[in-house]
Amino acid sequence: MKRIIIVGAGIGGLIAGNLLTKKGHNVTIFEAYLTPGGYTAGFYRKGYYFESGAISFEDSASVCKAMKDIGLLDQIEFVKLKTRLVSEGLDGTPETYDDFKKILYAGFPADQANLDAFFFELDKLVALMENAGQPMPFLCNGFEMAKAILPYILNGPNWMKLSKQYGNMTTSDFAAKYFAKDTKLFRLFSRLGYPDMPAMFLGAALVAMFTDLWTVKGGMQSWADLLAEKFRKSGGNLRLNSYVDRIIVQNGIAAGVSCQNAIYAADYVIAAGDYKKIFLTLLDGQTPVPQALRDKISQAAVSEGVFTVYLGLNLSNDVLAETMKTPHVFGLEDKPGCDMNSTADEAFFSKAAVSLYSPSMINPRHAPPGKSSLMLQVVTPCRWMNNWGNSDREVYGQLKTKAMEAVIDNASRLVPGLKEWIGYQDAATPLTYERFTKNSDGASSAWSWNPNKKFYKSTLSVNIETPVKNLFIGSCWAMQIGGIPGALAAAYQCAKKIK
């Protein structure tokens, strides 16, 4: 039996903790916040429930495998999330990739020739996902691994060919091959997924959006709570409100952590949180990390943050549904002049497309009787407006209010009369997310998705190893594109590594 300390009770830390207690190890999870979950968490305000980070996940095969392995699959209800796509000239809720194509052709008949050329290439990327539906091989062993890896082997030649062609091309570059910049279709296609993500992933993003996008009926916090309860019942020790201020290294080997002026020894430490803070803040001075690596970590780009407006509406779910049609409405089209790389554009939030998500349309218990909850989200430039006022609280408040008003104005075009129904409102900036999740710059999915800003050489590799012996990365930061699937992959790899 090994003594294992996990720093962070996000989805990666909770999954790793459960897998390791199941193997009979002595595991303690330290979580800085009052509740478990990290980016997979939620909260109540005035009787309204909101997600505090992720609102959905893809790769349901991997998620369900993890929950089954831990013995919780029958205790949680996942709900398929349909997404309504809206922009000028387009409004529909496609359930397949072919539906999506039909909606585009109907919305932009004058652009048929360009759409033909665009979809001719995109079809190849979508075809790579035809054998999807198996858990990630990283989660598997033996025959199960062979079964999971088979589609990748069969698609290997195709994957290599397309990866060479599109792996280092951004979605904006891909869209620019077929549509003039600042046209509606260019802005639409460059907006899909993360800003300037690899064009290679565009097919996967579309397939996931239409066929494999899920949420939790009880809310993400109920998922985290379920995993935490199972961990405790299995003999694990979950220490909430316990910020780890140092990872202790002795003779180049992780030996424990320091928390609230106490030292806790361990045979292994799993850092299930932000990679940058682990290496630049938490590791003590004796750590054998080369300066070149420290510099690389410090300079590495992270994924974009999100600005979220939380609204409690004096409006029933039924009435809200008449307008929204689906619980998730994805605004596709930014206005001309909207630039994700322009950190000094004070009017950014007036131009940016807004997405809507209503937790109470998924579960009426997420709002008081006769009322509804609504989240408005915009992906934001990193460190907008001198990082939201450069620590000046008055300027920060002004910027936050201005952004919130602009986002509500934009959402009012999709929900007419929205302002009249607001009974509660608040907002979270990337700095809010950084404060509660410790993710650098409020990164919403670990490292940058831009192929020209990669931290790892391979976009799809799982990198749990560190220069410190017995210190592993057990969060989504072990993969370039992170997310919930990345956190699961890291958790499983850590559990496999510790015998």
C-alpha positions, 0 to 999 in steps of 0.5 A, spaced: 500 500 500 502 506 497 501 513 501 498 518 495 497 525 495 493 528 490 493 536 489 486 538 486 479 535 487 477 536 479 474 531 475 482 528 474 483 528 481 477 525 483 477 519 478 484 518 480 483 518 487 477 513 486 481 508 482 487 508 486 483 507 493 480 501 489 487 498 488 488 499 496 492 505 496 492 510 502 490 516 498 488 523 500 486 529 496 487 536 498 482 541 495 483 549 496 476 550 495 470 549 499 467 544 494 470 538 490 469 539 482 474 544 479 471 546 473 466 540 473 462 544 479 456 548 480 453 553 485 446 556 487 444 563 488 438 565 490 435 558 489 438 558 482 443 553 480 449 555 475 454 551 472 461 554 475 465 551 469 464 546 464 456 545 462 457 539 457 462 534 455 463 529 449 466 522 449 461 519 453 464 512 451 470 514 456 466 518 461 461 512 462 467 507 462 470 511 468 463 511 472 462 504 471 469 502 473 468 506 479 461 503 480 457 509 479 454 509 472 447 507 475 447 512 480 448 518 475 443 521 469 447 524 463 442 527 458 443 528 451 444 536 449 442 538 443 445 545 440 441 550 436 446 554 432 444 561 430 447 566 426 445 571 421 442 567 415 442 560 419 438 558 425 437 550 426 438 544 431 442 539 427 442 532 430 447 529 424 453 532 420 448 532 414 443 536 418 448 541 419 450 541 411 443 542 409 442 548 414 448 551 411 446 550 404 439 553 405 441 559 409 447 561 404 444 559 397 448 564 393 455 561 396 453 553 394 460 553 390 464 555 396 460 550 400 461 545 396 469 546 396 469 547 403 465 540 405 469 536 400 475 537 404 471 537 411 467 531 409 474 527 409 475 530 417 468 527 419 469 521 416 475 519 421 470 519 426 466 514 423 468 509 428 468 513 434 464 510 440 469 506 443 473 509 450 480 512 449 485 507 449 488 510 455 483 508 459 483 500 457 487 494 458 488 488 455 483 486 450 479 492 451 485 496 449 485 492 443 478 493 441 479 501 443 485 502 439 483 498 432 479 504 429 485 508 430 489 502 426 484 502 421 484 509 420 491 510 421 494 511 413 488 516 413 489 520 419 497 520 418 495 523 411 490 528 413 494 530 420 500 532 415 495 536 411 491 539 416 494 538 423 498 545 423 492 549 420 488 553 424 480 553 423 481 560 421 486 558 415 482 553 413 476 557 412 480 563 409 481 557 403 474 558 401 471 564 404 473 571 404 475 574 411 469 578 414 464 574 410 459 571 414 461 564 413 468 565 414 466 568 421 461 562 422 467 557 421 472 560 424 468 561 430 466 553 431 470 550 437 476 553 440 479 559 437 484 557 431 484 550 433 487 545 429 483 544 422 484 537 423 479 537 429 473 540 426 470 534 424 471 531 431 468 538 434 462 537 429 460 530 430 461 531 438 456 537 438 451 533 434 451 526 436 455 526 443 454 532 447 452 531 454 450 534 460 448 532 467 441 532 469 443 534 477 448 539 475 456 538 474 456 539 482 452 533 483 457 529 479 463 531 483 459 530 489 458 523 487 465 521 486 467 525 492 462 521 496 464 514 493 472 516 494 470 517 502 466 511 502 472 507 499 477 509 505 479 516 501 481 522 505 478 528 502 480 535 505 476 541 503 478 548 504 486 545 504 490 549 499 497 546 498 502 551 498 508 547 497 510 540 493 516 537 497 521 534 494 527 530 497 533 528 493 529 529 486 523 525 489 516 527 491 516 526 498 509 530 500 506 537 501 505 542 505 498 545 507 496 550 512 503 550 516 503 542 516 507 537 512 504 531 509 508 525 507 507 521 501 510 516 496 507 519 490 504 526 489 499 527 483 498 534 481 491 534 479 491 542 477 494 547 473 501 545 470 504 552 470 502 553 478 505 546 479 512 548 476 512 555 477 509 556 484 508 550 488 515 546 487 520 547 492 527 550 491 530 543 491 526 541 485 531 538 479 527 542 473 531 545 468 531 553 467 529 552 460 523 548 462 521 553 467 522 558 461 518 554 456 512 553 461 512 560 463 511 563 456 507 557 454 500 559 451 493 557 455 486 556 452 482 562 452 478 564 458 470 565 458 466 571 461 459 568 464 453 572 466 449 568 470 441 570 470 435 568 475 429 569 471 422 571 473 420 567 467 417 559 467 422 554 463 416 553 459 416 560 456 423 560 456 423 554 452 418 557 447 424 562 445 430 558 446 427 552 443 433 548 446 437 548 453 443 550 449 444 555 444 450 556 440 451 563 437 456 562 431 457 569 428 461 574 431 460 581 428 465 584 423 471 587 427 471 582 432 478 579 434 480 574 439 487 577 439 485 584 440 486 585 448 485 592 448 478 593 444 474 595 449 468 594 445 469 586 444 463 584 448 459 588 443 461 584 437 462 577 440 457 572 439 454 569 445 452 562 447 446 561 452 445 555 456 439 554 461 440 549 467 433 549 469 431 547 462 435 541 463 432 540 470 426 544 473 429 544 480 435 548 478 430 554 479 425 556 484 418 554 482 415 558 476 422 561 474 428 559 470 436 560 470 440 562 464 447 562 463 450 567 457 457 565 455 463 569 451 470 566 449 474 572 451 481 574 449 487 573 454 488 578 459 483 583 456 483 590 457 490 590 461 488 583 464 481 586 467 484 593 470 491 590 472 488 589 479 485 596 480 478 594 483 474 600 481 476 599 474 475 591 474 468 593 476 467 598 471 469 593 465 465 587 468 459 591 468 460 594 461 461 587 459 455 584 462 451 589 459 453 588 452 453 580 453 445 581 455 444 586 450 446 581 445 443 575 448 436 579 448 436 578 440 435 571 441 430 572 448 426 578 446 425 582 453 430 578 457 432 584 461 425 585 463 425 578 466 432 578 470 431 577 478 438 576 479 444 577 475 452 576 476 458 575 472 464 571 472 471 573 468 477 569 467 480 572 473 474 569 477 475 562 474 483 563 476 481 565 483 476 559 484 480 553 479 487 556 480 487 555 472 492 560 469 488 566 466 482 562 467 484 557 462 478 553 460 481 547 457 488 547 459 493 549 454 492 553 447 488 549 442 492 553 437 497 548 433 502 554 432 502 555 440 503 547 442 506 546 449 507 538 447 509 536 441 504 531 440 497 534 440 494 527 442 499 524 447 498 524 455 504 527 459 503 525 466 511 524 467 515 530 470 522 531 471 521 530 479 520 522 480 514 520 483 510 526 481 505 526 476 500 530 472 493 528 473 489 533 470 487 535 463 493 539 463 497 532 461 494 533 454 494 539 449 487 540 448 485 538 455 478 538 457 474 532 461 477 527 456 484 529 457 482 529 465 480 522 465 486 520 460 491 523 465 487 520 471 487 513 468 495 513 466 496 515 473 493 509 476 496 505 472 503 507 473 502 506 481 502 499 482 
